[in-house]
Amino acid sequence: MTDRIWQKSSFSGTGISDNCLEVMAAPTGQVHFRESDRPGEILTTTPARWAAFLRRIKADEVGAL
């Protein structure tokens, strides 16, 4: 998965210590995401579930973890 390009939010910093969530669309149609300071731990979901997750974040419906 190192040959793929991970993207992060423009709200994230650009420094090496600026940790953030990174996301990548896989050729299989799945969405992979990871925490930038733990690049070896990758989670996978479907585009529909990813979109629902983003909608909840934008609506401020996601509680503190």
N, CA, C and O atoms as a GROMACS GRO file, in nm:
protein
  260
    1MET      N    1   0.082  -0.119   0.000
    1MET     CA    2   0.000   0.000   0.000
    1MET      C    3   0.086   0.126   0.000
    1MET      O    4   0.033   0.237   0.001
    2THR      N    5   0.216   0.109  -0.001
    2THR     CA    6   0.304   0.225   0.000
    2THR      C    7   0.310   0.293  -0.136
    2THR      O    8   0.358   0.406  -0.146
    3ASP      N    9   0.264   0.227  -0.242
    3ASP     CA   10   0.267   0.288  -0.374
    3ASP      C   11   0.147   0.379  -0.398
    3ASP      O   12   0.138   0.444  -0.501
    4ARG      N   13   0.055   0.384  -0.303
    4ARG     CA   14  -0.063   0.469  -0.314
    4ARG      C   15  -0.037   0.603  -0.246
    4ARG      O   16   0.051   0.615  -0.162
    5ILE      N   17  -0.114   0.702  -0.285
    5ILE     CA   18  -0.098   0.836  -0.227
    5ILE      C   19  -0.203   0.858  -0.119
    5ILE      O   20  -0.324   0.852  -0.146
    6TRP      N   21  -0.157   0.883   0.002
    6TRP     CA   22  -0.245   0.914   0.113
    6TRP      C   23  -0.272   1.064   0.112
    6TRP      O   24  -0.183   1.143   0.084
    7GLN      N   25  -0.394   1.101   0.144
    7GLN     CA   26  -0.432   1.242   0.148
    7GLN      C   27  -0.472   1.280   0.289
    7GLN      O   28  -0.524   1.197   0.364
    8LYS      N   29  -0.446   1.404   0.325
    8LYS     CA   30  -0.489   1.452   0.455
    8LYS      C   31  -0.559   1.586   0.437
    8LYS      O   32  -0.544   1.652   0.334
    9SER      N   33  -0.634   1.623   0.535
    9SER     CA   34  -0.712   1.745   0.531
    9SER      C   35  -0.623   1.867   0.516
    9SER      O   36  -0.511   1.870   0.567
   10SER      N   37  -0.673   1.967   0.447
   10SER     CA   38  -0.599   2.092   0.435
   10SER      C   39  -0.594   2.165   0.570
   10SER      O   40  -0.515   2.258   0.587
   11PHE      N   41  -0.677   2.124   0.665
   11PHE     CA   42  -0.675   2.181   0.799
   11PHE      C   43  -0.559   2.127   0.881
   11PHE      O   44  -0.524   2.184   0.985
   12SER      N   45  -0.499   2.019   0.836
   12SER     CA   46  -0.386   1.961   0.908
   12SER      C   47  -0.261   2.043   0.880
   12SER      O   48  -0.248   2.106   0.775
   13GLY      N   49  -0.170   2.041   0.974
   13GLY     CA   50  -0.045   2.112   0.956
   13GLY      C   51   0.042   2.041   0.854
   13GLY      O   52   0.011   1.931   0.809
   14THR      N   53   0.150   2.106   0.817
   14THR     CA   54   0.240   2.048   0.719
   14THR      C   55   0.370   1.999   0.781
   14THR      O   56   0.454   1.941   0.712
   15GLY      N   57   0.388   2.022   0.910
   15GLY     CA   58   0.510   1.979   0.978
   15GLY      C   59   0.511   1.830   1.003
   15GLY      O   60   0.408   1.763   0.992
   16ILE      N   61   0.627   1.778   1.035
   16ILE     CA   62   0.642   1.635   1.056
   16ILE      C   63   0.569   1.588   1.182
   16ILE      O   64   0.530   1.472   1.190
   17SER      N   65   0.549   1.676   1.280
   17SER     CA   66   0.482   1.636   1.404
   17SER      C   67   0.332   1.663   1.401
   17SER      O   68   0.265   1.640   1.501
   18ASP      N   69   0.280   1.712   1.291
   18ASP     CA   70   0.137   1.741   1.281
   18ASP      C   71   0.061   1.615   1.244
   18ASP      O   72   0.047   1.583   1.126
   19ASN      N   73   0.012   1.543   1.345
   19ASN     CA   74  -0.059   1.418   1.323
   19ASN      C   75  -0.200   1.445   1.276
   19ASN      O   76  -0.263   1.542   1.318
   20CYS      N   77  -0.250   1.359   1.190
   20CYS     CA   78  -0.383   1.378   1.137
   20CYS      C   79  -0.434   1.246   1.079
   20CYS      O   80  -0.361   1.148   1.071
   21LEU      N   81  -0.558   1.247   1.040
   21LEU     CA   82  -0.617   1.133   0.973
   21LEU      C   83  -0.586   1.142   0.824
   21LEU      O   84  -0.605   1.247   0.762
   22GLU      N   85  -0.537   1.033   0.768
   22GLU     CA   86  -0.508   1.027   0.625
   22GLU      C   87  -0.602   0.927   0.560
   22GLU      O   88  -0.641   0.828   0.622
   23VAL      N   89  -0.638   0.953   0.435
   23VAL     CA   90  -0.734   0.868   0.366
   23VAL      C   91  -0.683   0.838   0.225
   23VAL      O   92  -0.611   0.918   0.165
   24MET      N   93  -0.722   0.721   0.175
   24MET     CA   94  -0.682   0.680   0.041
   24MET      C   95  -0.795   0.597  -0.021
   24MET      O   96  -0.849   0.507   0.044
   25ALA      N   97  -0.828   0.626  -0.144
   25ALA     CA   98  -0.924   0.545  -0.218
   25ALA      C   99  -0.847   0.433  -0.287
   25ALA      O  100  -0.755   0.459  -0.365
   26ALA      N  101  -0.885   0.310  -0.259
   26ALA     CA  102  -0.816   0.194  -0.316
   26ALA      C  103  -0.875   0.160  -0.453
   26ALA      O  104  -0.991   0.191  -0.479
   27PRO      N  105  -0.798   0.096  -0.539
   27PRO     CA  106  -0.848   0.054  -0.670
   27PRO      C  107  -0.966  -0.043  -0.660
   27PRO      O  108  -1.044  -0.058  -0.754
   28THR      N  109  -0.978  -0.110  -0.545
   28THR     CA  110  -1.088  -0.204  -0.524
   28THR      C  111  -1.219  -0.134  -0.494
   28THR      O  112  -1.325  -0.198  -0.490
   29GLY      N  113  -1.214  -0.002  -0.474
   29GLY     CA  114  -1.334   0.074  -0.440
   29GLY      C  115  -1.348   0.098  -0.291
   29GLY      O  116  -1.435   0.174  -0.249
   30GLN      N  117  -1.264   0.035  -0.212
   30GLN     CA  118  -1.269   0.055  -0.068
   30GLN      C  119  -1.197   0.183  -0.029
   30GLN      O  120  -1.118   0.238  -0.106
   31VAL      N  121  -1.225   0.229   0.092
   31VAL     CA  122  -1.160   0.347   0.146
   31VAL      C  123  -1.072   0.302   0.262
   31VAL      O  124  -1.119   0.235   0.354
   32HIS      N  125  -0.945   0.339   0.257
   32HIS     CA  126  -0.852   0.309   0.365
   32HIS      C  127  -0.824   0.438   0.441
   32HIS      O  128  -0.814   0.545   0.382
   33PHE      N  129  -0.812   0.427   0.572
   33PHE     CA  130  -0.772   0.544   0.650
   33PHE      C  131  -0.683   0.502   0.765
   33PHE      O  132  -0.686   0.388   0.811
   34ARG      N  133  -0.602   0.599   0.810
   34ARG     CA  134  -0.505   0.572   0.915
   34ARG      C  135  -0.470   0.702   0.987
   34ARG      O  136  -0.496   0.812   0.937
   35GLU      N  137  -0.412   0.688   1.103
   35GLU     CA  138  -0.359   0.801   1.178
   35GLU      C  139  -0.216   0.821   1.129
   35GLU      O  140  -0.140   0.724   1.121
   36SER      N  141  -0.179   0.943   1.098
   36SER     CA  142  -0.048   0.966   1.037
   36SER      C  143   0.068   0.924   1.126
   36SER      O  144   0.174   0.888   1.076
   37ASP      N  145   0.051   0.927   1.258
   37ASP     CA  146   0.160   0.886   1.344
   37ASP      C  147   0.163   0.735   1.368
   37ASP      O  148   0.250   0.685   1.440
   38ARG      N  149   0.068   0.661   1.307
   38ARG     CA  150   0.066   0.514   1.315
   38ARG      C  151   0.036   0.458   1.175
   38ARG      O  152  -0.067   0.394   1.156
   39PRO      N  153   0.123   0.482   1.079
   39PRO     CA  154   0.094   0.447   0.940
   39PRO      C  155   0.077   0.298   0.912
   39PRO      O  156   0.022   0.260   0.809
   40GLY      N  157   0.123   0.213   1.003
   40GLY     CA  158   0.108   0.069   0.981
   40GLY      C  159  -0.028   0.015   1.019
   40GLY      O  160  -0.060  -0.099   0.985
   41GLU      N  161  -0.108   0.094   1.088
   41GLU     CA  162  -0.241   0.052   1.131
   41GLU      C  163  -0.346   0.115   1.038
   41GLU      O  164  -0.381   0.232   1.052
   42ILE      N  165  -0.393   0.036   0.944
   42ILE     CA  166  -0.484   0.085   0.840
   42ILE      C  167  -0.622   0.023   0.859
   42ILE      O  168  -0.636  -0.099   0.872
   43LEU      N  169  -0.724   0.107   0.859
   43LEU     CA  170  -0.862   0.061   0.866
   43LEU      C  171  -0.923   0.072   0.727
   43LEU      O  172  -0.884   0.158   0.648
   44THR      N  173  -1.019  -0.013   0.698
   44THR     CA  174  -1.083  -0.016   0.566
   44THR      C  175  -1.234  -0.012   0.582
   44THR      O  176  -1.290  -0.074   0.673
   45THR      N  177  -1.299   0.061   0.494
   45THR     CA  178  -1.444   0.070   0.494
   45THR      C  179  -1.495   0.086   0.352
   45THR      O  180  -1.417   0.094   0.257
   46THR      N  181  -1.626   0.090   0.338
   46THR     CA  182  -1.687   0.109   0.207
   46THR      C  183  -1.707   0.258   0.181
   46THR      O  184  -1.710   0.337   0.276
   47PRO      N  185  -1.721   0.297   0.056
   47PRO     CA  186  -1.749   0.438   0.027
   47PRO      C  187  -1.878   0.488   0.093
   47PRO      O  188  -1.884   0.603   0.138
   48ALA      N  189  -1.980   0.403   0.100
   48ALA     CA  190  -2.107   0.445   0.161
   48ALA      C  191  -2.089   0.472   0.310
   48ALA      O  192  -2.140   0.572   0.362
   49ARG      N  193  -2.018   0.386   0.379
   49ARG     CA  194  -1.995   0.407   0.522
   49ARG      C  195  -1.905   0.527   0.547
   49ARG      O  196  -1.925   0.600   0.643
   50TRP      N  197  -1.807   0.548   0.462
   50TRP     CA  198  -1.718   0.664   0.474
   50TRP      C  199  -1.800   0.793   0.456
   50TRP      O  200  -1.782   0.888   0.531
   51ALA      N  201  -1.887   0.794   0.357
   51ALA     CA  202  -1.971   0.912   0.333
   51ALA      C  203  -2.063   0.939   0.452
   51ALA      O  204  -2.082   1.054   0.492
   52ALA      N  205  -2.120   0.833   0.510
   52ALA     CA  206  -2.206   0.849   0.628
   52ALA      C  207  -2.125   0.904   0.745
   52ALA      O  208  -2.173   0.990   0.819
   53PHE      N  209  -2.003   0.856   0.763
   53PHE     CA  210  -1.914   0.905   0.868
   53PHE      C  211  -1.887   1.054   0.850
   53PHE      O  212  -1.894   1.131   0.946
   54LEU      N  213  -1.855   1.096   0.728
   54LEU     CA  214  -1.828   1.237   0.701
   54LEU      C  215  -1.952   1.324   0.724
   54LEU      O  216  -1.941   1.434   0.776
   55ARG      N  217  -2.069   1.273   0.685
   55ARG     CA  218  -2.193   1.348   0.709
   55ARG      C  219  -2.213   1.371   0.859
   55ARG      O  220  -2.250   1.481   0.901
   56ARG      N  221  -2.189   1.269   0.938
   56ARG     CA  222  -2.206   1.282   1.084
   56ARG      C  223  -2.105   1.381   1.142
   56ARG      O  224  -2.140   1.458   1.232
   57ILE      N  225  -1.985   1.379   1.094
   57ILE     CA  226  -1.885   1.476   1.142
   57ILE      C  227  -1.928   1.617   1.107
   57ILE      O  228  -1.924   1.707   1.191
   58LYS      N  229  -1.970   1.637   0.982
   58LYS     CA  230  -2.012   1.771   0.940
   58LYS      C  231  -2.134   1.820   1.016
   58LYS      O  232  -2.150   1.940   1.036
   59ALA      N  233  -2.220   1.727   1.058
   59ALA     CA  234  -2.340   1.763   1.134
   59ALA      C  235  -2.309   1.770   1.284
   59ALA      O  236  -2.398   1.796   1.365
   60ASP      N  237  -2.182   1.747   1.322
   60ASP     CA  238  -2.138   1.748   1.460
   60ASP      C  239  -2.213   1.646   1.544
   60ASP      O  240  -2.251   1.674   1.658
   61GLU      N  241  -2.234   1.528   1.487
   61GLU     CA  242  -2.305   1.421   1.555
   61GLU      C  243  -2.212   1.316   1.614
   61GLU      O  244  -2.259   1.219   1.674
   62VAL      N  245  -2.082   1.334   1.599
   62VAL     CA  246  -1.987   1.235   1.648
   62VAL      C  247  -1.942   1.280   1.786
   62VAL      O  248  -1.885   1.388   1.800
   63GLY      N  249  -1.967   1.198   1.886
   63GLY     CA  250  -1.927   1.232   2.022
   63GLY      C  251  -1.778   1.216   2.043
   63GLY      O  252  -1.708   1.157   1.961
   64ALA      N  253  -1.733   1.268   2.153
   64ALA     CA  254  -1.591   1.255   2.187
   64ALA      C  255  -1.559   1.109   2.216
   64ALA      O  256  -1.636   1.039   2.280
   65LEU      N  257  -1.446   1.066   2.167
   65LEU     CA  258  -1.404   0.927   2.187
   65LEU      C  259  -1.317   0.913   2.308
   65LEU      O  260  -1.272   0.803   2.340
   0.00000   0.00000   0.00000
